Amino acid sequence: MQSGRARVGRWLLDFEPAEAKHLDPLTGWSGSGDTAGQVRLTFDDLDAAVAYADAAGIDYDVIRLGPSPLKLQAYADNFR
């Protein structure tokens, strides 16, 4: 596998959970009735994301992430 640079510079609108997750006693899976947690919207630039949030009446916080360092290694390094 290779570490690509696709979707670099994209902005993500991610919703905060409206309710806490609960544990299903039968299956042991966690779940909730909040379906907004399943929605992730991507935008090409910050202005488009802010414009959408303002038009939809969504409160938002802008979190800027720093560049993520790439760990470059060759396939042969797995056998040393």
mmCIF file of the N, C-alpha and C atoms, coordinates in Angstrom:
data_MODEL
# 
_entry.id   MODEL 
# 
loop_
_atom_site.group_PDB 
_atom_site.id 
_atom_site.type_symbol 
_atom_site.label_atom_id 
_atom_site.label_alt_id 
_atom_site.label_comp_id 
_atom_site.label_asym_id 
_atom_site.label_entity_id 
_atom_site.label_seq_id 
_atom_site.pdbx_PDB_ins_code 
_atom_site.Cartn_x 
_atom_site.Cartn_y 
_atom_site.Cartn_z 
_atom_site.occupancy 
_atom_site.B_iso_or_equiv 
_atom_site.pdbx_formal_charge 
_atom_site.auth_seq_id 
_atom_site.auth_comp_id 
_atom_site.auth_asym_id 
_atom_site.auth_atom_id 
_atom_site.pdbx_PDB_model_num 
ATOM 1   N N  . MET A 1 1  ? 0.841   -1.184 0.000  1.00 0.00 ? 1  MET A N  1 
ATOM 2   C CA . MET A 1 1  ? 0.000   0.000  0.000  1.00 0.00 ? 1  MET A CA 1 
ATOM 3   C C  . MET A 1 1  ? 0.883   1.243  0.000  1.00 0.00 ? 1  MET A C  1 
ATOM 4   N N  . GLN A 1 2  ? 0.342   2.311  -0.511 1.00 0.00 ? 2  GLN A N  1 
ATOM 5   C CA . GLN A 1 2  ? 1.089   3.547  -0.581 1.00 0.00 ? 2  GLN A CA 1 
ATOM 6   C C  . GLN A 1 2  ? 0.302   4.652  0.105  1.00 0.00 ? 2  GLN A C  1 
ATOM 7   N N  . SER A 1 3  ? 1.013   5.581  0.685  1.00 0.00 ? 3  SER A N  1 
ATOM 8   C CA . SER A 1 3  ? 0.377   6.738  1.300  1.00 0.00 ? 3  SER A CA 1 
ATOM 9   C C  . SER A 1 3  ? 0.235   7.809  0.238  1.00 0.00 ? 3  SER A C  1 
ATOM 10  N N  . GLY A 1 4  ? -0.983  8.053  -0.165 1.00 0.00 ? 4  GLY A N  1 
ATOM 11  C CA . GLY A 1 4  ? -1.229  9.031  -1.213 1.00 0.00 ? 4  GLY A CA 1 
ATOM 12  C C  . GLY A 1 4  ? -1.557  10.398 -0.650 1.00 0.00 ? 4  GLY A C  1 
ATOM 13  N N  . ARG A 1 5  ? -1.696  11.344 -1.528 1.00 0.00 ? 5  ARG A N  1 
ATOM 14  C CA . ARG A 1 5  ? -1.998  12.712 -1.132 1.00 0.00 ? 5  ARG A CA 1 
ATOM 15  C C  . ARG A 1 5  ? -3.406  13.108 -1.584 1.00 0.00 ? 5  ARG A C  1 
ATOM 16  N N  . ALA A 1 6  ? -4.264  12.134 -1.889 1.00 0.00 ? 6  ALA A N  1 
ATOM 17  C CA . ALA A 1 6  ? -5.628  12.426 -2.319 1.00 0.00 ? 6  ALA A CA 1 
ATOM 18  C C  . ALA A 1 6  ? -6.415  13.073 -1.179 1.00 0.00 ? 6  ALA A C  1 
ATOM 19  N N  . ARG A 1 7  ? -7.290  13.941 -1.531 1.00 0.00 ? 7  ARG A N  1 
ATOM 20  C CA . ARG A 1 7  ? -8.178  14.643 -0.601 1.00 0.00 ? 7  ARG A CA 1 
ATOM 21  C C  . ARG A 1 7  ? -7.448  15.491 0.423  1.00 0.00 ? 7  ARG A C  1 
ATOM 22  N N  . VAL A 1 8  ? -6.225  15.890 0.133  1.00 0.00 ? 8  VAL A N  1 
ATOM 23  C CA . VAL A 1 8  ? -5.488  16.784 1.010  1.00 0.00 ? 8  VAL A CA 1 
ATOM 24  C C  . VAL A 1 8  ? -6.047  18.181 0.801  1.00 0.00 ? 8  VAL A C  1 
ATOM 25  N N  . GLY A 1 9  ? -6.269  18.898 1.874  1.00 0.00 ? 9  GLY A N  1 
ATOM 26  C CA . GLY A 1 9  ? -6.815  20.238 1.766  1.00 0.00 ? 9  GLY A CA 1 
ATOM 27  C C  . GLY A 1 9  ? -8.329  20.276 1.747  1.00 0.00 ? 9  GLY A C  1 
ATOM 28  N N  . ARG A 1 10 ? -8.990  19.143 1.981  1.00 0.00 ? 10 ARG A N  1 
ATOM 29  C CA . ARG A 1 10 ? -10.452 19.100 2.039  1.00 0.00 ? 10 ARG A CA 1 
ATOM 30  C C  . ARG A 1 10 ? -10.894 19.439 3.454  1.00 0.00 ? 10 ARG A C  1 
ATOM 31  N N  . TRP A 1 11 ? -12.077 20.007 3.574  1.00 0.00 ? 11 TRP A N  1 
ATOM 32  C CA . TRP A 1 11 ? -12.637 20.370 4.870  1.00 0.00 ? 11 TRP A CA 1 
ATOM 33  C C  . TRP A 1 11 ? -13.793 19.437 5.181  1.00 0.00 ? 11 TRP A C  1 
ATOM 34  N N  . LEU A 1 12 ? -13.913 19.048 6.436  1.00 0.00 ? 12 LEU A N  1 
ATOM 35  C CA . LEU A 1 12 ? -14.891 18.067 6.877  1.00 0.00 ? 12 LEU A CA 1 
ATOM 36  C C  . LEU A 1 12 ? -15.832 18.686 7.889  1.00 0.00 ? 12 LEU A C  1 
ATOM 37  N N  . LEU A 1 13 ? -17.139 18.487 7.681  1.00 0.00 ? 13 LEU A N  1 
ATOM 38  C CA . LEU A 1 13 ? -18.143 18.893 8.660  1.00 0.00 ? 13 LEU A CA 1 
ATOM 39  C C  . LEU A 1 13 ? -18.625 17.623 9.337  1.00 0.00 ? 13 LEU A C  1 
ATOM 40  N N  . ASP A 1 14 ? -18.331 17.509 10.613 1.00 0.00 ? 14 ASP A N  1 
ATOM 41  C CA . ASP A 1 14 ? -18.634 16.321 11.394 1.00 0.00 ? 14 ASP A CA 1 
ATOM 42  C C  . ASP A 1 14 ? -19.515 16.744 12.561 1.00 0.00 ? 14 ASP A C  1 
ATOM 43  N N  . PHE A 1 15 ? -20.620 16.059 12.790 1.00 0.00 ? 15 PHE A N  1 
ATOM 44  C CA . PHE A 1 15 ? -21.563 16.435 13.836 1.00 0.00 ? 15 PHE A CA 1 
ATOM 45  C C  . PHE A 1 15 ? -21.171 15.827 15.180 1.00 0.00 ? 15 PHE A C  1 
ATOM 46  N N  . GLU A 1 16 ? -21.367 16.594 16.238 1.00 0.00 ? 16 GLU A N  1 
ATOM 47  C CA . GLU A 1 16 ? -21.137 16.075 17.583 1.00 0.00 ? 16 GLU A CA 1 
ATOM 48  C C  . GLU A 1 16 ? -22.323 15.204 17.983 1.00 0.00 ? 16 GLU A C  1 
ATOM 49  N N  . PRO A 1 17 ? -22.097 14.186 18.798 1.00 0.00 ? 17 PRO A N  1 
ATOM 50  C CA . PRO A 1 17 ? -23.213 13.324 19.201 1.00 0.00 ? 17 PRO A CA 1 
ATOM 51  C C  . PRO A 1 17 ? -24.212 14.075 20.079 1.00 0.00 ? 17 PRO A C  1 
ATOM 52  N N  . ALA A 1 18 ? -25.503 13.857 19.807 1.00 0.00 ? 18 ALA A N  1 
ATOM 53  C CA . ALA A 1 18 ? -26.555 14.522 20.571 1.00 0.00 ? 18 ALA A CA 1 
ATOM 54  C C  . ALA A 1 18 ? -26.901 13.749 21.834 1.00 0.00 ? 18 ALA A C  1 
ATOM 55  N N  . GLU A 1 19 ? -26.578 12.471 21.852 1.00 0.00 ? 19 GLU A N  1 
ATOM 56  C CA . GLU A 1 19 ? -26.864 11.654 23.040 1.00 0.00 ? 19 GLU A CA 1 
ATOM 57  C C  . GLU A 1 19 ? -25.748 10.630 23.228 1.00 0.00 ? 19 GLU A C  1 
ATOM 58  N N  . ALA A 1 20 ? -25.648 10.140 24.423 1.00 0.00 ? 20 ALA A N  1 
ATOM 59  C CA . ALA A 1 20 ? -24.608 9.146  24.728 1.00 0.00 ? 20 ALA A CA 1 
ATOM 60  C C  . ALA A 1 20 ? -24.987 7.792  24.129 1.00 0.00 ? 20 ALA A C  1 
ATOM 61  N N  . LYS A 1 21 ? -23.978 7.022  23.788 1.00 0.00 ? 21 LYS A N  1 
ATOM 62  C CA . LYS A 1 21 ? -24.223 5.674  23.273 1.00 0.00 ? 21 LYS A CA 1 
ATOM 63  C C  . LYS A 1 21 ? -24.571 4.744  24.427 1.00 0.00 ? 21 LYS A C  1 
ATOM 64  N N  . HIS A 1 22 ? -25.386 3.741  24.127 1.00 0.00 ? 22 HIS A N  1 
ATOM 65  C CA . HIS A 1 22 ? -25.753 2.754  25.143 1.00 0.00 ? 22 HIS A CA 1 
ATOM 66  C C  . HIS A 1 22 ? -25.356 1.360  24.651 1.00 0.00 ? 22 HIS A C  1 
ATOM 67  N N  . LEU A 1 23 ? -25.185 0.464  25.564 1.00 0.00 ? 23 LEU A N  1 
ATOM 68  C CA . LEU A 1 23 ? -24.762 -0.898 25.262 1.00 0.00 ? 23 LEU A CA 1 
ATOM 69  C C  . LEU A 1 23 ? -25.979 -1.795 25.116 1.00 0.00 ? 23 LEU A C  1 
ATOM 70  N N  . ASP A 1 24 ? -26.059 -2.516 24.011 1.00 0.00 ? 24 ASP A N  1 
ATOM 71  C CA . ASP A 1 24 ? -27.157 -3.458 23.784 1.00 0.00 ? 24 ASP A CA 1 
ATOM 72  C C  . ASP A 1 24 ? -26.880 -4.712 24.610 1.00 0.00 ? 24 ASP A C  1 
ATOM 73  N N  . PRO A 1 25 ? -27.803 -5.106 25.495 1.00 0.00 ? 25 PRO A N  1 
ATOM 74  C CA . PRO A 1 25 ? -27.527 -6.254 26.368 1.00 0.00 ? 25 PRO A CA 1 
ATOM 75  C C  . PRO A 1 25 ? -27.461 -7.590 25.624 1.00 0.00 ? 25 PRO A C  1 
ATOM 76  N N  . LEU A 1 26 ? -28.124 -7.695 24.480 1.00 0.00 ? 26 LEU A N  1 
ATOM 77  C CA . LEU A 1 26 ? -28.160 -8.962 23.757 1.00 0.00 ? 26 LEU A CA 1 
ATOM 78  C C  . LEU A 1 26 ? -26.899 -9.178 22.922 1.00 0.00 ? 26 LEU A C  1 
ATOM 79  N N  . THR A 1 27 ? -26.510 -8.166 22.158 1.00 0.00 ? 27 THR A N  1 
ATOM 80  C CA . THR A 1 27 ? -25.377 -8.330 21.253 1.00 0.00 ? 27 THR A CA 1 
ATOM 81  C C  . THR A 1 27 ? -24.075 -7.780 21.806 1.00 0.00 ? 27 THR A C  1 
ATOM 82  N N  . GLY A 1 28 ? -24.169 -6.848 22.750 1.00 0.00 ? 28 GLY A N  1 
ATOM 83  C CA . GLY A 1 28 ? -22.972 -6.222 23.285 1.00 0.00 ? 28 GLY A CA 1 
ATOM 84  C C  . GLY A 1 28 ? -22.480 -5.065 22.446 1.00 0.00 ? 28 GLY A C  1 
ATOM 85  N N  . TRP A 1 29 ? -23.212 -4.728 21.380 1.00 0.00 ? 29 TRP A N  1 
ATOM 86  C CA . TRP A 1 29 ? -22.838 -3.621 20.520 1.00 0.00 ? 29 TRP A CA 1 
ATOM 87  C C  . TRP A 1 29 ? -23.273 -2.307 21.146 1.00 0.00 ? 29 TRP A C  1 
ATOM 88  N N  . SER A 1 30 ? -22.553 -1.250 20.833 1.00 0.00 ? 30 SER A N  1 
ATOM 89  C CA . SER A 1 30 ? -22.964 0.071  21.310 1.00 0.00 ? 30 SER A CA 1 
ATOM 90  C C  . SER A 1 30 ? -23.751 0.766  20.211 1.00 0.00 ? 30 SER A C  1 
ATOM 91  N N  . GLY A 1 31 ? -24.727 1.560  20.608 1.00 0.00 ? 31 GLY A N  1 
ATOM 92  C CA . GLY A 1 31 ? -25.551 2.256  19.633 1.00 0.00 ? 31 GLY A CA 1 
ATOM 93  C C  . GLY A 1 31 ? -26.269 3.422  20.273 1.00 0.00 ? 31 GLY A C  1 
ATOM 94  N N  . SER A 1 32 ? -26.942 4.185  19.448 1.00 0.00 ? 32 SER A N  1 
ATOM 95  C CA . SER A 1 32 ? -27.744 5.299  19.935 1.00 0.00 ? 32 SER A CA 1 
ATOM 96  C C  . SER A 1 32 ? -28.803 5.617  18.897 1.00 0.00 ? 32 SER A C  1 
ATOM 97  N N  . GLY A 1 33 ? -29.721 6.482  19.255 1.00 0.00 ? 33 GLY A N  1 
ATOM 98  C CA . GLY A 1 33 ? -30.765 6.906  18.328 1.00 0.00 ? 33 GLY A CA 1 
ATOM 99  C C  . GLY A 1 33 ? -30.371 8.128  17.536 1.00 0.00 ? 33 GLY A C  1 
ATOM 100 N N  . ASP A 1 34 ? -29.157 8.594  17.713 1.00 0.00 ? 34 ASP A N  1 
ATOM 101 C CA . ASP A 1 34 ? -28.675 9.799  17.034 1.00 0.00 ? 34 ASP A CA 1 
ATOM 102 C C  . ASP A 1 34 ? -28.115 9.425  15.671 1.00 0.00 ? 34 ASP A C  1 
ATOM 103 N N  . THR A 1 35 ? -28.840 9.762  14.607 1.00 0.00 ? 35 THR A N  1 
ATOM 104 C CA . THR A 1 35 ? -28.381 9.422  13.265 1.00 0.00 ? 35 THR A CA 1 
ATOM 105 C C  . THR A 1 35 ? -27.467 10.492 12.672 1.00 0.00 ? 35 THR A C  1 
ATOM 106 N N  . ALA A 1 36 ? -27.399 11.668 13.263 1.00 0.00 ? 36 ALA A N  1 
ATOM 107 C CA . ALA A 1 36 ? -26.532 12.721 12.727 1.00 0.00 ? 36 ALA A CA 1 
ATOM 108 C C  . ALA A 1 36 ? -25.059 12.353 12.881 1.00 0.00 ? 36 ALA A C  1 
ATOM 109 N N  . GLY A 1 37 ? -24.741 11.463 13.811 1.00 0.00 ? 37 GLY A N  1 
ATOM 110 C CA . GLY A 1 37 ? -23.364 11.028 13.990 1.00 0.00 ? 37 GLY A CA 1 
ATOM 111 C C  . GLY A 1 37 ? -22.838 10.219 12.825 1.00 0.00 ? 37 GLY A C  1 
ATOM 112 N N  . GLN A 1 38 ? -23.733 9.758  11.949 1.00 0.00 ? 38 GLN A N  1 
ATOM 113 C CA . GLN A 1 38 ? -23.324 8.975  10.795 1.00 0.00 ? 38 GLN A CA 1 
ATOM 114 C C  . GLN A 1 38 ? -23.036 9.853  9.571  1.00 0.00 ? 38 GLN A C  1 
ATOM 115 N N  . VAL A 1 39 ? -23.316 11.155 9.681  1.00 0.00 ? 39 VAL A N  1 
ATOM 116 C CA . VAL A 1 39 ? -23.192 12.072 8.550  1.00 0.00 ? 39 VAL A CA 1 
ATOM 117 C C  . VAL A 1 39 ? -21.852 12.798 8.615  1.00 0.00 ? 39 VAL A C  1 
ATOM 118 N N  . ARG A 1 40 ? -21.106 12.772 7.511  1.00 0.00 ? 40 ARG A N  1 
ATOM 119 C CA . ARG A 1 40 ? -19.853 13.523 7.376  1.00 0.00 ? 40 ARG A CA 1 
ATOM 120 C C  . ARG A 1 40 ? -19.890 14.193 6.012  1.00 0.00 ? 40 ARG A C  1 
ATOM 121 N N  . LEU A 1 41 ? -19.806 15.511 6.001  1.00 0.00 ? 41 LEU A N  1 
ATOM 122 C CA . LEU A 1 41 ? -19.840 16.268 4.763  1.00 0.00 ? 41 LEU A CA 1 
ATOM 123 C C  . LEU A 1 41 ? -18.447 16.822 4.473  1.00 0.00 ? 41 LEU A C  1 
ATOM 124 N N  . THR A 1 42 ? -18.016 16.766 3.224  1.00 0.00 ? 42 THR A N  1 
ATOM 125 C CA . THR A 1 42 ? -16.712 17.299 2.850  1.00 0.00 ? 42 THR A CA 1 
ATOM 126 C C  . THR A 1 42 ? -16.901 18.483 1.919  1.00 0.00 ? 42 THR A C  1 
ATOM 127 N N  . PHE A 1 43 ? -15.980 19.436 2.018  1.00 0.00 ? 43 PHE A N  1 
ATOM 128 C CA . PHE A 1 43 ? -16.009 20.647 1.218  1.00 0.00 ? 43 PHE A CA 1 
ATOM 129 C C  . PHE A 1 43 ? -14.616 20.918 0.670  1.00 0.00 ? 43 PHE A C  1 
ATOM 130 N N  . ASP A 1 44 ? -14.564 21.619 -0.455 1.00 0.00 ? 44 ASP A N  1 
ATOM 131 C CA . ASP A 1 44 ? -13.280 21.920 -1.087 1.00 0.00 ? 44 ASP A CA 1 
ATOM 132 C C  . ASP A 1 44 ? -12.492 22.991 -0.350 1.00 0.00 ? 44 ASP A C  1 
ATOM 133 N N  . ASP A 1 45 ? -13.202 23.929 0.284  1.00 0.00 ? 45 ASP A N  1 
ATOM 134 C CA . ASP A 1 45 ? -12.491 24.981 1.003  1.00 0.00 ? 45 ASP A CA 1 
ATOM 135 C C  . ASP A 1 45 ? -13.271 25.380 2.250  1.00 0.00 ? 45 ASP A C  1 
ATOM 136 N N  . LEU A 1 46 ? -12.609 26.132 3.121  1.00 0.00 ? 46 LEU A N  1 
ATOM 137 C CA . LEU A 1 46 ? -13.195 26.546 4.389  1.00 0.00 ? 46 LEU A CA 1 
ATOM 138 C C  . LEU A 1 46 ? -14.401 27.440 4.182  1.00 0.00 ? 46 LEU A C  1 
ATOM 139 N N  . ASP A 1 47 ? -14.349 28.329 3.211  1.00 0.00 ? 47 ASP A N  1 
ATOM 140 C CA . ASP A 1 47 ? -15.461 29.249 2.983  1.00 0.00 ? 47 ASP A CA 1 
ATOM 141 C C  . ASP A 1 47 ? -16.749 28.514 2.628  1.00 0.00 ? 47 ASP A C  1 
ATOM 142 N N  . ALA A 1 48 ? -16.652 27.462 1.840  1.00 0.00 ? 48 ALA A N  1 
ATOM 143 C CA . ALA A 1 48 ? -17.833 26.686 1.470  1.00 0.00 ? 48 ALA A CA 1 
ATOM 144 C C  . ALA A 1 48 ? -18.410 25.961 2.687  1.00 0.00 ? 48 ALA A C  1 
ATOM 145 N N  . ALA A 1 49 ? -17.550 25.441 3.546  1.00 0.00 ? 49 ALA A N  1 
ATOM 146 C CA . ALA A 1 49 ? -18.016 24.747 4.744  1.00 0.00 ? 49 ALA A CA 1 
ATOM 147 C C  . ALA A 1 49 ? -18.704 25.711 5.706  1.00 0.00 ? 49 ALA A C  1 
ATOM 148 N N  . VAL A 1 50 ? -18.120 26.891 5.890  1.00 0.00 ? 50 VAL A N  1 
ATOM 149 C CA . VAL A 1 50 ? -18.707 27.892 6.782  1.00 0.00 ? 50 VAL A CA 1 
ATOM 150 C C  . VAL A 1 50 ? -20.025 28.402 6.210  1.00 0.00 ? 50 VAL A C  1 
ATOM 151 N N  . ALA A 1 51 ? -20.083 28.626 4.905  1.00 0.00 ? 51 ALA A N  1 
ATOM 152 C CA . ALA A 1 51 ? -21.316 29.100 4.265  1.00 0.00 ? 51 ALA A CA 1 
ATOM 153 C C  . ALA A 1 51 ? -22.444 28.081 4.434  1.00 0.00 ? 51 ALA A C  1 
ATOM 154 N N  . TYR A 1 52 ? -22.121 26.796 4.284  1.00 0.00 ? 52 TYR A N  1 
ATOM 155 C CA . TYR A 1 52 ? -23.136 25.758 4.467  1.00 0.00 ? 52 TYR A CA 1 
ATOM 156 C C  . TYR A 1 52 ? -23.627 25.717 5.905  1.00 0.00 ? 52 TYR A C  1 
ATOM 157 N N  . ALA A 1 53 ? -22.710 25.772 6.856  1.00 0.00 ? 53 ALA A N  1 
ATOM 158 C CA . ALA A 1 53 ? -23.099 25.725 8.268  1.00 0.00 ? 53 ALA A CA 1 
ATOM 159 C C  . ALA A 1 53 ? -23.945 26.941 8.643  1.00 0.00 ? 53 ALA A C  1 
ATOM 160 N N  . ASP A 1 54 ? -23.589 28.111 8.142  1.00 0.00 ? 54 ASP A N  1 
ATOM 161 C CA . ASP A 1 54 ? -24.375 29.308 8.423  1.00 0.00 ? 54 ASP A CA 1 
ATOM 162 C C  . ASP A 1 54 ? -25.770 29.220 7.808  1.00 0.00 ? 54 ASP A C  1 
ATOM 163 N N  . ALA A 1 55 ? -25.862 28.734 6.566  1.00 0.00 ? 55 ALA A N  1 
ATOM 164 C CA . ALA A 1 55 ? -27.154 28.629 5.889  1.00 0.00 ? 55 ALA A CA 1 
ATOM 165 C C  . ALA A 1 55 ? -28.058 27.600 6.560  1.00 0.00 ? 55 ALA A C  1 
ATOM 166 N N  . ALA A 1 56 ? -27.471 26.538 7.112  1.00 0.00 ? 56 ALA A N  1 
ATOM 167 C CA . ALA A 1 56 ? -28.252 25.486 7.759  1.00 0.00 ? 56 ALA A CA 1 
ATOM 168 C C  . ALA A 1 56 ? -28.494 25.767 9.240  1.00 0.00 ? 56 ALA A C  1 
ATOM 169 N N  . GLY A 1 57 ? -27.902 26.837 9.766  1.00 0.00 ? 57 GLY A N  1 
ATOM 170 C CA . GLY A 1 57 ? -28.086 27.170 11.178 1.00 0.00 ? 57 GLY A CA 1 
ATOM 171 C C  . GLY A 1 57 ? -27.340 26.234 12.113 1.00 0.00 ? 57 GLY A C  1 
ATOM 172 N N  . ILE A 1 58 ? -26.192 25.748 11.680 1.00 0.00 ? 58 ILE A N  1 
ATOM 173 C CA . ILE A 1 58 ? -25.397 24.804 12.471 1.00 0.00 ? 58 ILE A CA 1 
ATOM 174 C C  . ILE A 1 58 ? -24.277 25.566 13.164 1.00 0.00 ? 58 ILE A C  1 
ATOM 175 N N  . ASP A 1 59 ? -24.173 25.414 14.492 1.00 0.00 ? 59 ASP A N  1 
ATOM 176 C CA . ASP A 1 59 ? -23.037 25.978 15.220 1.00 0.00 ? 59 ASP A CA 1 
ATOM 177 C C  . ASP A 1 59 ? -21.801 25.154 14.881 1.00 0.00 ? 59 ASP A C  1 
ATOM 178 N N  . TYR A 1 60 ? -20.665 25.818 14.748 1.00 0.00 ? 60 TYR A N  1 
ATOM 179 C CA . TYR A 1 60 ? -19.463 25.110 14.323 1.00 0.00 ? 60 TYR A CA 1 
ATOM 180 C C  . TYR A 1 60 ? -18.237 25.661 15.021 1.00 0.00 ? 60 TYR A C  1 
ATOM 181 N N  . ASP A 1 61 ? -17.217 24.831 15.083 1.00 0.00 ? 61 ASP A N  1 
ATOM 182 C CA . ASP A 1 61 ? -15.884 25.195 15.529 1.00 0.00 ? 61 ASP A CA 1 
ATOM 183 C C  . ASP A 1 61 ? -14.920 24.773 14.427 1.00 0.00 ? 61 ASP A C  1 
ATOM 184 N N  . VAL A 1 62 ? -14.017 25.654 14.052 1.00 0.00 ? 62 VAL A N  1 
ATOM 185 C CA . VAL A 1 62 ? -13.023 25.333 13.025 1.00 0.00 ? 62 VAL A CA 1 
ATOM 186 C C  . VAL A 1 62 ? -11.778 24.806 13.730 1.00 0.00 ? 62 VAL A C  1 
ATOM 187 N N  . ILE A 1 63 ? -11.400 23.590 13.395 1.00 0.00 ? 63 ILE A N  1 
ATOM 188 C CA . ILE A 1 63 ? -10.218 22.957 13.974 1.00 0.00 ? 63 ILE A CA 1 
ATOM 189 C C  . ILE A 1 63 ? -9.239  22.720 12.832 1.00 0.00 ? 63 ILE A C  1 
ATOM 190 N N  . ARG A 1 64 ? -8.134  23.425 12.862 1.00 0.00 ? 64 ARG A N  1 
ATOM 191 C CA . ARG A 1 64 ? -7.120  23.277 11.819 1.00 0.00 ? 64 ARG A CA 1 
ATOM 192 C C  . ARG A 1 64 ? -6.104  22.230 12.268 1.00 0.00 ? 64 ARG A C  1 
ATOM 193 N N  . LEU A 1 65 ? -5.875  21.265 11.411 1.00 0.00 ? 65 LEU A N  1 
ATOM 194 C CA . LEU A 1 65 ? -4.911  20.221 11.703 1.00 0.00 ? 65 LEU A CA 1 
ATOM 195 C C  . LEU A 1 65 ? -3.599  20.544 11.012 1.00 0.00 ? 65 LEU A C  1 
ATOM 196 N N  . GLY A 1 66 ? -2.527  20.227 11.665 1.00 0.00 ? 66 GLY A N  1 
ATOM 197 C CA . GLY A 1 66 ? -1.213  20.431 11.067 1.00 0.00 ? 66 GLY A CA 1 
ATOM 198 C C  . GLY A 1 66 ? -0.927  19.355 10.046 1.00 0.00 ? 66 GLY A C  1 
ATOM 199 N N  . PRO A 1 67 ? 0.148   19.510 9.311  1.00 0.00 ? 67 PRO A N  1 
ATOM 200 C CA . PRO A 1 67 ? 0.483   18.483 8.319  1.00 0.00 ? 67 PRO A CA 1 
ATOM 201 C C  . PRO A 1 67 ? 0.868   17.178 9.016  1.00 0.00 ? 67 PRO A C  1 
ATOM 202 N N  . SER A 1 68 ? 0.378   16.091 8.468  1.00 0.00 ? 68 SER A N  1 
ATOM 203 C CA . SER A 1 68 ? 0.712   14.797 9.047  1.00 0.00 ? 68 SER A CA 1 
ATOM 204 C C  . SER A 1 68 ? 1.998   14.279 8.406  1.00 0.00 ? 68 SER A C  1 
ATOM 205 N N  . PRO A 1 69 ? 2.951   13.862 9.220  1.00 0.00 ? 69 PRO A N  1 
ATOM 206 C CA . PRO A 1 69 ? 4.217   13.373 8.653  1.00 0.00 ? 69 PRO A CA 1 
ATOM 207 C C  . PRO A 1 69 ? 4.025   11.996 8.015  1.00 0.00 ? 69 PRO A C  1 
ATOM 208 N N  . LEU A 1 70 ? 4.657   11.808 6.886  1.00 0.00 ? 70 LEU A N  1 
ATOM 209 C CA . LEU A 1 70 ? 4.596   10.523 6.211  1.00 0.00 ? 70 LEU A CA 1 
ATOM 210 C C  . LEU A 1 70 ? 5.777   9.669  6.651  1.00 0.00 ? 70 LEU A C  1 
ATOM 211 N N  . LYS A 1 71 ? 5.510   8.414  6.941  1.00 0.00 ? 71 LYS A N  1 
ATOM 212 C CA . LYS A 1 71 ? 6.569   7.485  7.292  1.00 0.00 ? 71 LYS A CA 1 
ATOM 213 C C  . LYS A 1 71 ? 6.945   6.734  6.013  1.00 0.00 ? 71 LYS A C  1 
ATOM 214 N N  . LEU A 1 72 ? 8.012   7.153  5.397  1.00 0.00 ? 72 LEU A N  1 
ATOM 215 C CA . LEU A 1 72 ? 8.433   6.551  4.139  1.00 0.00 ? 72 LEU A CA 1 
ATOM 216 C C  . LEU A 1 72 ? 9.306   5.341  4.413  1.00 0.00 ? 72 LEU A C  1 
ATOM 217 N N  . GLN A 1 73 ? 8.922   4.223  3.836  1.00 0.00 ? 73 GLN A N  1 
ATOM 218 C CA . GLN A 1 73 ? 9.734   3.019  3.973  1.00 0.00 ? 73 GLN A CA 1 
ATOM 219 C C  . GLN A 1 73 ? 9.519   2.150  2.750  1.00 0.00 ? 73 GLN A C  1 
ATOM 220 N N  . ALA A 1 74 ? 10.458  1.324  2.489  1.00 0.00 ? 74 ALA A N  1 
ATOM 221 C CA . ALA A 1 74 ? 10.377  0.408  1.363  1.00 0.00 ? 74 ALA A CA 1 
ATOM 222 C C  . ALA A 1 74 ? 9.770   -0.918 1.813  1.00 0.00 ? 74 ALA A C  1 
ATOM 223 N N  . TYR A 1 75 ? 9.221   -1.652 0.880  1.00 0.00 ? 75 TYR A N  1 
ATOM 224 C CA . TYR A 1 75 ? 8.642   -2.946 1.183  1.00 0.00 ? 75 TYR A CA 1 
ATOM 225 C C  . TYR A 1 75 ? 9.683   -3.893 1.764  1.00 0.00 ? 75 TYR A C  1 
ATOM 226 N N  . ALA A 1 76 ? 10.917  -3.772 1.330  1.00 0.00 ? 76 ALA A N  1 
ATOM 227 C CA . ALA A 1 76 ? 11.991  -4.646 1.817  1.00 0.00 ? 76 ALA A CA 1 
ATOM 228 C C  . ALA A 1 76 ? 12.282  -4.414 3.289  1.00 0.00 ? 76 ALA A C  1 
ATOM 229 N N  . ASP A 1 77 ? 11.921  -3.252 3.834  1.00 0.00 ? 77 ASP A N  1 
ATOM 230 C CA . ASP A 1 77 ? 12.151  -2.972 5.262  1.00 0.00 ? 77 ASP A CA 1 
ATOM 231 C C  . ASP A 1 77 ? 11.345  -3.908 6.161  1.00 0.00 ? 77 ASP A C  1 
ATOM 232 N N  . ASN A 1 78 ? 10.283  -4.518 5.638  1.00 0.00 ? 78 ASN A N  1 
ATOM 233 C CA . ASN A 1 78 ? 9.479   -5.449 6.435  1.00 0.00 ? 78 ASN A CA 1 
ATOM 234 C C  . ASN A 1 78 ? 10.225  -6.740 6.755  1.00 0.00 ? 78 ASN A C  1 
ATOM 235 N N  . PHE A 1 79 ? 11.315  -7.027 6.056  1.00 0.00 ? 79 PHE A N  1 
ATOM 236 C CA . PHE A 1 79 ? 12.023  -8.283 6.211  1.00 0.00 ? 79 PHE A CA 1 
ATOM 237 C C  . PHE A 1 79 ? 13.398  -8.120 6.850  1.00 0.00 ? 79 PHE A C  1 
ATOM 238 N N  . ARG A 1 80 ? 13.667  -7.001 7.460  1.00 0.00 ? 80 ARG A N  1 
ATOM 239 C CA . ARG A 1 80 ? 14.960  -6.789 8.116  1.00 0.00 ? 80 ARG A CA 1 
ATOM 240 C C  . ARG A 1 80 ? 14.911  -7.171 9.560  1.00 0.00 ? 80 ARG A C  1 
# 
